[in-house]
């Protein structure tokens, strides 16, 4: 079943209703962002982080004119235990590091992220300031440890400050070398 009507801009819209439950058929805000071509990911694997070692991702959000960044870390995995993952706002670097290219989650005629040239791994002399979030990949034996899932994404959204430096710091607190994979998700909403 469908219902039709005009939205707030006078544009006709079709609303789908599930035939069995009579509930509206809806999608999440993240899913909608993908359809609107404003959702992006960047992934990186830090290989062989030594015991007590750290690794960093670094990025700068665009100015407010480009829209707000709704940041949602979506996947943190490690092949070993006892890894801290922390997010910081503000700080300095001596040099940016190696560039990473954000990927639009809508692959048909994708548009570029406003952060296309501002995402880096392994910056030189990172000095982050204010910790705004953290997570822990705990101990155990066997196969790797991970944190993922829709709950992790939705409940951990942070609307980032425009024109600001951000750091993702990975610390290996275990006795052995580890590999850590990060997949970061965000959407860029214009106003």
Phi and psi in degrees as GROMACS dihedral restraints (atoms count N, CA, C in turn):
[ dihedral_restraints ]
;  ai    aj    ak    al  type     phi  dphi    fc
    3     4     5     6     1  -132.0    20    10
    4     5     6     7     1   154.5    20    10
    6     7     8     9     1  -123.5    20    10
    7     8     9    10     1   144.1    20    10
    9    10    11    12     1  -122.1    20    10
   10    11    12    13     1   155.7    20    10
   12    13    14    15     1   177.9    20    10
   13    14    15    16     1   175.5    20    10
   15    16    17    18     1   -96.4    20    10
   16    17    18    19     1   142.6    20    10
   18    19    20    21     1   -81.6    20    10
   19    20    21    22     1  -172.2    20    10
   21    22    23    24     1   -64.6    20    10
   22    23    24    25     1   -13.4    20    10
   24    25    26    27     1  -102.1    20    10
   25    26    27    28     1     6.5    20    10
   27    28    29    30     1    79.4    20    10
   28    29    30    31     1    13.2    20    10
   30    31    32    33     1   -93.5    20    10
   31    32    33    34     1   128.9    20    10
   33    34    35    36     1   -61.9    20    10
   34    35    36    37     1   137.9    20    10
   36    37    38    39     1  -132.7    20    10
   37    38    39    40     1   152.3    20    10
   39    40    41    42     1  -113.1    20    10
   40    41    42    43     1   129.2    20    10
   42    43    44    45     1  -110.5    20    10
   43    44    45    46     1   125.9    20    10
   45    46    47    48     1   -91.4    20    10
   46    47    48    49     1   141.5    20    10
   48    49    50    51     1  -121.9    20    10
   49    50    51    52     1   131.0    20    10
   51    52    53    54     1   -64.9    20    10
   52    53    54    55     1   130.2    20    10
   54    55    56    57     1   -66.1    20    10
   55    56    57    58     1   -32.3    20    10
   57    58    59    60     1   -80.5    20    10
   58    59    60    61     1   -45.0    20    10
   60    61    62    63     1  -103.5    20    10
   61    62    63    64     1   -12.6    20    10
   63    64    65    66     1    62.7    20    10
   64    65    66    67     1    20.2    20    10
   66    67    68    69     1   -86.4    20    10
   67    68    69    70     1   150.7    20    10
   69    70    71    72     1   -66.6    20    10
   70    71    72    73     1   141.9    20    10
   72    73    74    75     1   -89.1    20    10
   73    74    75    76     1   117.1    20    10
   75    76    77    78     1  -128.9    20    10
   76    77    78    79     1   162.8    20    10
   78    79    80    81     1  -124.1    20    10
   79    80    81    82     1   161.8    20    10
   81    82    83    84     1   -72.1    20    10
   82    83    84    85     1   164.1    20    10
   84    85    86    87     1   -61.0    20    10
   85    86    87    88     1   -38.6    20    10
   87    88    89    90     1   -63.0    20    10
   88    89    90    91     1   -45.1    20    10
   90    91    92    93     1   -61.8    20    10
   91    92    93    94     1   -42.2    20    10
   93    94    95    96     1   -61.5    20    10
   94    95    96    97     1   -42.0    20    10
   96    97    98    99     1   -59.8    20    10
   97    98    99   100     1   -36.4    20    10
   99   100   101   102     1   -64.3    20    10
  100   101   102   103     1   -45.8    20    10
  102   103   104   105     1   -62.1    20    10
  103   104   105   106     1   -32.4    20    10
  105   106   107   108     1   -84.4    20    10
  106   107   108   109     1     0.6    20    10
  108   109   110   111     1    64.2    20    10
  109   110   111   112     1    32.2    20    10
  111   112   113   114     1  -117.9    20    10
  112   113   114   115     1    11.1    20    10
  114   115   116   117     1  -107.9    20    10
  115   116   117   118     1   136.5    20    10
  117   118   119   120     1  -137.6    20    10
  118   119   120   121     1   157.5    20    10
  120   121   122   123     1  -135.1    20    10
  121   122   123   124     1   156.1    20    10
  123   124   125   126     1  -138.2    20    10
  124   125   126   127     1   140.0    20    10
  126   127   128   129     1  -126.0    20    10
  127   128   129   130     1   151.4    20    10
  129   130   131   132     1  -156.7    20    10
  130   131   132   133     1   141.7    20    10
  132   133   134   135     1  -111.3    20    10
  133   134   135   136     1   122.1    20    10
  135   136   137   138     1   -91.0    20    10
  136   137   138   139     1   113.7    20    10
  138   139   140   141     1   -94.6    20    10
  139   140   141   142     1   138.3    20    10
  141   142   143   144     1    57.6    20    10
  142   143   144   145     1    53.5    20    10
  144   145   146   147     1   -77.3    20    10
  145   146   147   148     1   120.4    20    10
  147   148   149   150     1   -68.2    20    10
  148   149   150   151     1   161.4    20    10
  150   151   152   153     1   -55.0    20    10
  151   152   153   154     1   132.1    20    10
  153   154   155   156     1    68.0    20    10
  154   155   156   157     1     8.6    20    10
  156   157   158   159     1   -85.9    20    10
  157   158   159   160     1   161.1    20    10
  159   160   161   162     1  -128.3    20    10
  160   161   162   163     1   159.0    20    10
  162   163   164   165     1  -143.8    20    10
  163   164   165   166     1   152.0    20    10
  165   166   167   168     1  -132.4    20    10
  166   167   168   169     1   143.0    20    10
  168   169   170   171     1  -107.1    20    10
  169   170   171   172     1   148.8    20    10
  171   172   173   174     1  -140.9    20    10
  172   173   174   175     1   136.0    20    10
  174   175   176   177     1  -150.9    20    10
  175   176   177   178     1   161.4    20    10
  177   178   179   180     1  -122.5    20    10
  178   179   180   181     1   127.6    20    10
  180   181   182   183     1   -75.9    20    10
  181   182   183   184     1   152.4    20    10
  183   184   185   186     1   -71.9    20    10
  184   185   186   187     1   164.9    20    10
  186   187   188   189     1   -62.6    20    10
  187   188   189   190     1   159.9    20    10
  189   190   191   192     1   -56.5    20    10
  190   191   192   193     1   -29.2    20    10
  192   193   194   195     1   -60.9    20    10
  193   194   195   196     1   -25.2    20    10
  195   196   197   198     1   -85.8    20    10
  196   197   198   199     1    -8.2    20    10
  198   199   200   201     1   106.6    20    10
  199   200   201   202     1   170.6    20    10
  201   202   203   204     1   -91.8    20    10
  202   203   204   205     1   145.6    20    10
  204   205   206   207     1   -97.9    20    10
  205   206   207   208     1   119.8    20    10
  207   208   209   210     1   -98.9    20    10
  208   209   210   211     1   102.1    20    10
  210   211   212   213     1   -95.0    20    10
  211   212   213   214     1   134.8    20    10
  213   214   215   216     1  -144.6    20    10
  214   215   216   217     1    96.4    20    10
  216   217   218   219     1   -60.9    20    10
  217   218   219   220     1   125.5    20    10
  219   220   221   222     1  -110.0    20    10
  220   221   222   223     1   -18.1    20    10
  222   223   224   225     1  -153.5    20    10
  223   224   225   226     1   126.2    20    10
  225   226   227   228     1  -130.4    20    10
  226   227   228   229     1   118.5    20    10
  228   229   230   231     1  -133.0    20    10
  229   230   231   232     1   152.4    20    10
  231   232   233   234     1  -145.6    20    10
  232   233   234   235     1   148.1    20    10
  234   235   236   237     1   -91.4    20    10
  235   236   237   238     1     8.3    20    10
  237   238   239   240     1  -145.3    20    10
  238   239   240   241     1   168.6    20    10
  240   241   242   243     1   -85.9    20    10
  241   242   243   244     1   170.0    20    10
  243   244   245   246     1    63.1    20    10
  244   245   246   247     1    57.2    20    10
  246   247   248   249     1  -117.3    20    10
  247   248   249   250     1   127.2    20    10
  249   250   251   252     1   -94.8    20    10
  250   251   252   253     1   139.2    20    10
  252   253   254   255     1  -126.1    20    10
  253   254   255   256     1   118.8    20    10
  255   256   257   258     1  -125.2    20    10
  256   257   258   259     1   147.3    20    10
  258   259   260   261     1  -116.3    20    10
  259   260   261   262     1   134.2    20    10
  261   262   263   264     1  -124.3    20    10
  262   263   264   265     1   148.0    20    10
  264   265   266   267     1  -112.4    20    10
  265   266   267   268     1   129.0    20    10
  267   268   269   270     1    85.3    20    10
  268   269   270   271     1   160.0    20    10
  270   271   272   273     1   135.3    20    10
  271   272   273   274     1  -170.8    20    10
  273   274   275   276     1  -136.6    20    10
  274   275   276   277     1   160.7    20    10
  276   277   278   279     1  -137.8    20    10
  277   278   279   280     1   151.5    20    10
  279   280   281   282     1   -78.8    20    10
  280   281   282   283     1   -35.5    20    10
  282   283   284   285     1  -150.0    20    10
  283   284   285   286     1   150.1    20    10
  285   286   287   288     1   -62.4    20    10
  286   287   288   289     1   -38.3    20    10
  288   289   290   291     1   101.8    20    10
  289   290   291   292     1  -158.1    20    10
  291   292   293   294     1   -92.1    20    10
  292   293   294   295     1   130.0    20    10
  294   295   296   297     1   -68.2    20    10
  295   296   297   298     1   145.9    20    10
  297   298   299   300     1  -121.3    20    10
  298   299   300   301     1   143.1    20    10
  300   301   302   303     1  -104.9    20    10
  301   302   303   304     1   117.1    20    10
  303   304   305   306     1   -64.2    20    10
  304   305   306   307     1   145.1    20    10
  306   307   308   309     1  -113.4    20    10
  307   308   309   310     1   129.6    20    10
  309   310   311   312     1   -70.8    20    10
  310   311   312   313     1   131.7    20    10
  312   313   314   315     1   -73.3    20    10
  313   314   315   316     1   -12.0    20    10
  315   316   317   318     1  -100.1    20    10
  316   317   318   319     1   107.0    20    10
  318   319   320   321     1   -87.2    20    10
  319   320   321   322     1    -5.9    20    10
  321   322   323   324     1   -92.3    20    10
  322   323   324   325     1   113.9    20    10
  324   325   326   327     1    50.6    20    10
  325   326   327   328     1    55.5    20    10
  327   328   329   330     1   -67.6    20    10
  328   329   330   331     1   153.1    20    10
  330   331   332   333     1  -104.2    20    10
  331   332   333   334     1   157.8    20    10
  333   334   335   336     1   -81.0    20    10
  334   335   336   337     1   148.8    20    10
  336   337   338   339     1   -70.6    20    10
  337   338   339   340     1   148.6    20    10
  339   340   341   342     1   -66.9    20    10
  340   341   342   343     1   -13.8    20    10
  342   343   344   345     1  -101.7    20    10
  343   344   345   346     1    23.9    20    10
  345   346   347   348     1   -60.4    20    10
  346   347   348   349     1   -33.4    20    10
  348   349   350   351     1  -114.9    20    10
  349   350   351   352     1    24.1    20    10
  351   352   353   354     1  -127.8    20    10
  352   353   354   355     1    20.6    20    10
  354   355   356   357     1  -117.4    20    10
  355   356   357   358     1   127.5    20    10
  357   358   359   360     1  -142.1    20    10
  358   359   360   361     1   152.4    20    10
  360   361   362   363     1  -115.8    20    10
  361   362   363   364     1   154.8    20    10
  363   364   365   366     1    56.8    20    10
  364   365   366   367     1    54.1    20    10
  366   367   368   369     1   -66.8    20    10
  367   368   369   370     1   156.4    20    10
  369   370   371   372     1   -84.8    20    10
  370   371   372   373     1   129.8    20    10
  372   373   374   375     1    49.9    20    10
  373   374   375   376     1    59.3    20    10
  375   376   377   378     1   -69.8    20    10
  376   377   378   379     1   138.2    20    10
  378   379   380   381     1  -135.6    20    10
  379   380   381   382     1    77.8    20    10
  381   382   383   384     1   -72.3    20    10
  382   383   384   385     1   157.9    20    10
  384   385   386   387     1  -113.1    20    10
  385   386   387   388     1   -70.2    20    10
  387   388   389   390     1   -98.6    20    10
  388   389   390   391     1   115.2    20    10
  390   391   392   393     1   -74.1    20    10
  391   392   393   394     1   125.3    20    10
  393   394   395   396     1  -114.9    20    10
  394   395   396   397     1   -10.9    20    10
  396   397   398   399     1  -164.1    20    10
  397   398   399   400     1   156.7    20    10
  399   400   401   402     1  -156.8    20    10
  400   401   402   403     1   159.4    20    10
  402   403   404   405     1  -148.9    20    10
  403   404   405   406     1   166.6    20    10
  405   406   407   408     1  -138.7    20    10
  406   407   408   409     1   130.0    20    10
  408   409   410   411     1   -98.8    20    10
  409   410   411   412     1   105.4    20    10
  411   412   413   414     1   -72.6    20    10
  412   413   414   415     1   179.9    20    10
  414   415   416   417     1   -75.2    20    10
  415   416   417   418     1  -179.9    20    10
  417   418   419   420     1   140.6    20    10
  418   419   420   421     1   178.1    20    10
  420   421   422   423     1  -126.2    20    10
  421   422   423   424     1   165.8    20    10
  423   424   425   426     1    98.4    20    10
  424   425   426   427     1  -145.3    20    10
  426   427   428   429     1   -71.6    20    10
  427   428   429   430     1   174.9    20    10
  429   430   431   432     1   -58.7    20    10
  430   431   432   433     1   172.5    20    10
  432   433   434   435     1  -115.1    20    10
  433   434   435   436     1   142.8    20    10
  435   436   437   438     1  -148.2    20    10
  436   437   438   439     1   159.7    20    10
  438   439   440   441     1  -130.2    20    10
  439   440   441   442     1   124.4    20    10
  441   442   443   444     1  -159.4    20    10
  442   443   444   445     1   179.1    20    10
  444   445   446   447     1   116.6    20    10
  445   446   447   448     1   162.2    20    10
  447   448   449   450     1   -61.3    20    10
  448   449   450   451     1   -40.2    20    10
  450   451   452   453     1   -60.3    20    10
  451   452   453   454     1   -42.2    20    10
  453   454   455   456     1   -61.9    20    10
  454   455   456   457     1   -36.6    20    10
  456   457   458   459     1   -72.0    20    10
  457   458   459   460     1   -54.5    20    10
  459   460   461   462     1   -64.6    20    10
  460   461   462   463     1   -44.9    20    10
  462   463   464   465     1   -76.0    20    10
  463   464   465   466     1   -12.2    20    10
  465   466   467   468     1  -113.7    20    10
  466   467   468   469     1    21.1    20    10
  468   469   470   471     1   -65.7    20    10
  469   470   471   472     1   138.1    20    10
  471   472   473   474     1  -128.9    20    10
  472   473   474   475     1   123.4    20    10
  474   475   476   477     1   -84.1    20    10
  475   476   477   478     1   114.5    20    10
  477   478   479   480     1   -82.9    20    10
  478   479   480   481     1   151.9    20    10
  480   481   482   483     1   -71.7    20    10
  481   482   483   484     1   130.6    20    10
  483   484   485   486     1   -63.3    20    10
  484   485   486   487     1   149.2    20    10
  486   487   488   489     1    59.3    20    10
  487   488   489   490     1    37.9    20    10
  489   490   491   492     1  -127.6    20    10
  490   491   492   493     1   146.2    20    10
  492   493   494   495     1   -83.5    20    10
  493   494   495   496     1   138.3    20    10
  495   496   497   498     1  -131.5    20    10
  496   497   498   499     1   148.7    20    10
  498   499   500   501     1  -129.5    20    10
  499   500   501   502     1   141.0    20    10
  501   502   503   504     1  -112.6    20    10
  502   503   504   505     1   117.0    20    10
  504   505   506   507     1  -108.3    20    10
  505   506   507   508     1   127.5    20    10
  507   508   509   510     1  -111.9    20    10
  508   509   510   511     1   126.0    20    10
  510   511   512   513     1  -122.8    20    10
  511   512   513   514     1   126.6    20    10
  513   514   515   516     1   -88.8    20    10
  514   515   516   517     1   108.2    20    10
  516   517   518   519     1   -94.8    20    10
  517   518   519   520     1     1.8    20    10
  519   520   521   522     1   -85.5    20    10
  520   521   522   523     1   175.7    20    10
  522   523   524   525     1   -84.6    20    10
  523   524   525   526     1   -20.7    20    10
  525   526   527   528     1  -111.6    20    10
  526   527   528   529     1   162.4    20    10
  528   529   530   531     1   -65.4    20    10
  529   530   531   532     1   141.8    20    10
  531   532   533   534     1  -130.3    20    10
  532   533   534   535     1   159.2    20    10
  534   535   536   537     1  -111.5    20    10
  535   536   537   538     1   136.2    20    10
  537   538   539   540     1  -128.0    20    10
  538   539   540   541     1   132.5    20    10
  540   541   542   543     1  -115.6    20    10
  541   542   543   544     1   130.5    20    10
  543   544   545   546     1  -118.7    20    10
  544   545   546   547     1   136.1    20    10
  546   547   548   549     1  -124.1    20    10
  547   548   549   550     1   117.5    20    10
  549   550   551   552     1  -106.6    20    10
  550   551   552   553     1   140.3    20    10
  552   553   554   555     1  -125.9    20    10
  553   554   555   556     1   141.2    20    10
  555   556   557   558     1  -156.6    20    10
  556   557   558   559     1   162.3    20    10
  558   559   560   561     1  -129.8    20    10
  559   560   561   562     1   151.8    20    10
  561   562   563   564     1  -112.2    20    10
  562   563   564   565     1   107.5    20    10
  564   565   566   567     1  -102.6    20    10
  565   566   567   568     1   122.0    20    10
  567   568   569   570     1   -84.8    20    10
  568   569   570   571     1   153.4    20    10
